[in-house]
């Protein structure tokens, strides 16, 4: 097995395992709860599939980010609501039930919308003509690696709850370990390309993260808990999904390492934002 094949396999296994674990924690009631707030869901969908991709594309063009790095940013922008959002939500004191429900809904919606958003974003970039995006094959792969594992996890939770509780932690730990190994392999194998991403791309990604977070927070509903969920979902993109699309459509190009570099930066920014929400109120109270 070549390194490229190993990376591809780890992406599929990590993404599928994380979504299977999410499904094992969820009930149909939680998912329906997430869908019940129709206006809030529509606003969150608009933020994630329209405003954030348009914002990232605009920043890439404004800052004249090189083509490959810009495509990597577009792929991340089109892959919303990372599986880590419920974890970040719990740490940040947000609405955990809403985060869990939306994290269940978004992979299904992403299966249908993400390939089209990626194709639109790539075509909107200057000099992106030679790049070929395989929309149908990507759609089928996302269906197999996101929607089906999630549905399988929810079915196990419903019909074999005892078995689901036994396998939840091993599945979650194995998936997180594979995700960490995946990022380590990409960093090790494409270190030079990672360093070559450039300050323009990194600056665009930082601005994109912060502005996406503000957009999500502003349109995330009336309660602080739901606003934090919307903010974290808008700013923390699904790295595994973006890597899967990059490997399917742009294998052998710097786009793959660009997704990894921007993804690593995004994780650090997400952890910093969670720390601010978690510890700033305590610091303020200690000063009073």
C-alpha positions in Angstrom: 0.0 0.0 0.0 1.4 3.4 -1.0 1.4 6.4 1.4 -1.3 8.1 -0.7 -3.5 5.0 -0.4 -2.9 4.8 3.3 -3.8 8.5 3.8 -7.0 8.0 1.7 -8.0 4.9 3.8 -7.4 6.8 7.1 -9.5 9.7 5.9 -12.4 7.3 5.1 -12.1 5.3 8.3 -11.7 8.4 10.6 -14.6 10.2 9.1 -16.9 7.2 9.1 -15.9 6.2 12.6 -16.5 9.7 14.1 -19.9 9.9 12.5 -20.8 6.3 13.6 -19.8 7.4 17.2 -22.0 10.5 16.9 -24.9 8.3 15.7 -24.4 6.0 18.7 -25.0 9.0 21.0 -28.1 10.3 19.3 -31.8 9.5 19.2 -34.3 10.5 16.6 -35.9 12.9 19.1 -32.6 14.9 19.3 -32.4 15.1 15.5 -36.1 16.2 15.2 -35.4 18.8 18.0 -32.7 20.3 15.8 -35.0 20.4 12.8 -38.0 21.8 14.7 -36.6 25.3 14.9 -37.2 25.9 11.2 -36.1 29.5 11.0 -33.0 28.9 13.1 -32.0 25.9 10.9 -32.5 27.9 7.7 -30.3 30.7 9.1 -27.6 28.2 10.1 -27.8 26.5 6.7 -27.5 29.9 4.9 -24.4 30.8 7.0 -22.7 27.5 6.4 -23.4 26.8 2.7 -23.7 30.4 1.4 -22.2 33.1 3.5 -19.1 31.2 4.8 -18.0 29.9 1.3 -18.7 33.3 -0.3 -16.7 35.0 2.5 -13.7 32.6 2.2 -13.8 32.9 -1.6 -13.8 36.7 -1.3 -10.9 36.7 1.2 -8.9 34.4 -1.1 -9.4 36.7 -4.1 -8.9 39.9 -2.1 -5.6 38.8 -0.6 -4.5 37.2 -3.9 -4.0 33.8 -2.3 -2.3 31.4 -4.7 -4.6 29.1 -6.6 -3.9 25.8 -4.8 -4.1 27.3 -1.4 -7.3 29.1 -2.4 -8.9 25.8 -3.6 -7.9 24.2 -0.2 -9.7 27.1 1.6 -12.8 26.6 -0.6 -12.9 22.9 0.1 -12.8 23.5 3.9 -15.4 26.3 3.6 -17.8 24.0 1.9 -17.5 21.3 4.6 -19.4 22.6 7.7 -19.9 21.4 11.2 -16.9 19.3 12.2 -17.7 16.2 14.4 -15.7 18.0 17.1 -18.4 20.7 17.4 -20.4 18.9 20.2 -17.2 18.5 22.2 -16.3 22.2 21.8 -19.9 23.1 22.6 -19.8 21.2 25.9 -16.5 22.8 26.9 -17.8 26.3 25.9 -21.0 25.9 27.8 -23.3 25.9 24.7 -26.5 24.1 23.9 -25.2 20.5 23.7 -28.5 19.0 22.5 -28.7 21.4 19.7 -25.1 20.8 18.8 -25.7 17.0 18.7 -28.8 17.3 16.6 -27.2 19.7 14.1 -24.1 17.5 13.9 -26.4 14.6 13.0 -28.3 16.6 10.3 -25.3 18.4 8.6 -23.5 15.3 7.2 -26.7 14.3 5.4 -27.2 17.8 4.0 -23.5 18.1 3.2 -23.7 15.0 1.2 -26.1 16.8 -1.1 -24.7 20.4 -1.0 -21.0 20.2 -0.4 -20.0 18.9 -3.8 -21.9 21.6 -5.6 -20.6 24.4 -3.3 -17.0 23.1 -3.9 -17.6 23.0 -7.7 -19.0 26.6 -7.6 -16.1 27.8 -5.5 -13.4 26.2 -7.6 -14.9 27.6 -10.8 -15.1 31.1 -9.3 -11.3 31.1 -8.7 -9.0 32.7 -11.3 -7.0 30.3 -13.4 -8.8 27.2 -12.0 -9.6 25.8 -15.4 -7.3 22.8 -15.4 -8.7 21.5 -12.2 -11.4 18.8 -12.6 -14.0 18.2 -9.9 -15.8 14.9 -10.0 -19.2 15.9 -8.6 -21.1 12.6 -8.9 -18.3 10.3 -7.5 -17.7 12.7 -4.6 -21.4 12.7 -3.8 -21.5 8.9 -3.7 -18.4 8.7 -1.6 -19.8 11.3 0.9 -23.0 9.3 1.1 -21.1 6.1 1.9 -18.7 7.7 4.4 -21.0 10.2 6.2 -24.7 9.5 5.9 -24.6 5.7 6.1 -22.3 5.5 9.2 -24.4 8.1 11.0 -27.6 6.2 10.2 -26.0 2.9 11.2 -25.0 4.5 14.6 -28.5 5.8 15.2 -30.0 2.4 14.3 -27.7 0.6 16.7 -28.6 3.2 19.4 -32.3 2.5 18.8 -32.3 -1.3 18.4 -29.2 -2.5 20.2 -28.5 0.1 22.9 -26.4 -2.2 25.1 -24.1 -3.1 22.3 -23.9 0.5 21.2 -22.8 1.6 24.7 -20.1 -1.1 24.7 -18.6 -0.1 21.3 -19.0 3.7 21.6 -15.8 4.5 23.4 -13.6 2.1 21.4 -15.0 3.4 18.1 -14.6 7.0 19.2 -11.0 6.5 20.5 -10.0 4.5 17.4 -11.4 7.2 15.0 -9.7 10.0 16.9 -6.4 8.1 16.9 -6.7 7.6 13.1 -7.5 11.3 12.6 -4.4 12.2 14.6 -2.3 9.7 12.7 -3.7 11.1 9.4 -2.7 14.7 10.2 0.8 13.5 11.4 1.3 11.6 8.1 0.3 14.5 6.0 2.6 16.9 8.0 5.5 14.4 7.7 5.1 13.6 4.0 4.3 17.1 2.8 6.2 19.3 5.3 7.7 21.5 2.6 4.4 22.1 1.0 2.9 23.0 4.4 5.6 25.6 4.9 5.0 26.9 1.4 1.3 27.7 2.1 2.3 31.3 2.7 1.3 34.1 4.9 -1.5 35.3 2.6 -3.3 32.0 2.8 -2.9 31.7 6.6 -4.0 35.3 7.1 -7.1 34.7 4.9 -7.8 31.5 6.9 -7.6 33.4 10.3 -9.8 36.2 9.0 -12.2 33.6 7.5 -12.4 31.7 10.9 -13.1 34.8 12.9 -15.6 36.3 10.6 -17.4 33.0 10.2 -17.6 32.7 14.0 -19.1 36.2 14.2 -21.6 35.4 11.4 -22.7 32.2 13.1 -23.0 33.9 16.5 -25.0 36.8 15.1 -27.5 34.5 13.3 -27.6 31.7 15.8 -30.8 32.5 17.6 -32.0 34.2 20.8 -30.1 32.2 23.4 -26.4 32.3 24.2 -26.2 28.5 24.0 -27.6 28.3 20.5 -25.4 31.2 19.3 -22.3 29.4 20.5 -23.4 26.3 18.7 -24.0 28.2 15.5 -20.7 30.1 15.9 -18.6 26.9 16.5 -20.4 25.1 13.6 -19.7 27.9 11.2 -16.0 28.4 12.1 -15.0 24.8 12.7 -15.1 23.0 9.3 -15.0 19.3 8.7 -11.3 18.6 7.9 -11.8 14.9 7.1 -14.6 15.7 4.6 -12.5 18.4 3.0 -9.5 16.0 2.8 -11.6 13.3 1.3 -12.8 15.6 -1.5 -9.2 16.9 -2.0 -7.9 13.3 -2.3 -10.7 12.3 -4.7 -10.4 15.3 -7.0 -7.0 16.8 -6.6 -4.7 14.0 -5.5 -1.0 14.7 -6.0 -1.3 18.5 -5.8 -0.5 20.9 -3.0 -4.2 21.3 -2.4 -4.1 18.3 0.0 -1.4 19.8 2.2 -3.2 23.1 2.0 -6.3 21.6 3.5 -4.2 20.0 6.2 -2.4 23.3 7.0 -5.6 25.3 7.2 -7.3 22.6 9.2 -4.5 22.5 11.8 -4.7 26.3 12.1 -8.5 26.1 12.4 -8.2 23.6 15.3 -5.9 25.9 17.2 -8.2 28.8 16.7 -11.2 26.8 17.7 -9.5 25.7 20.9 -8.5 29.3 21.7 -12.1 30.4 21.2 -13.4 27.6 23.5 -10.9 28.6 26.1 -12.1 32.3 25.9 -15.7 31.3 26.4 -14.9 28.8 29.2 -12.4 30.8 31.3 -13.2 34.5 30.6 -16.3 34.5 32.8 -14.4 32.8 35.7 -11.6 35.4 35.4 -14.1 38.2 35.4 -15.9 36.9 38.5 -12.5 36.4 40.3 -11.8 40.1 39.8 -15.1 41.3 41.2 
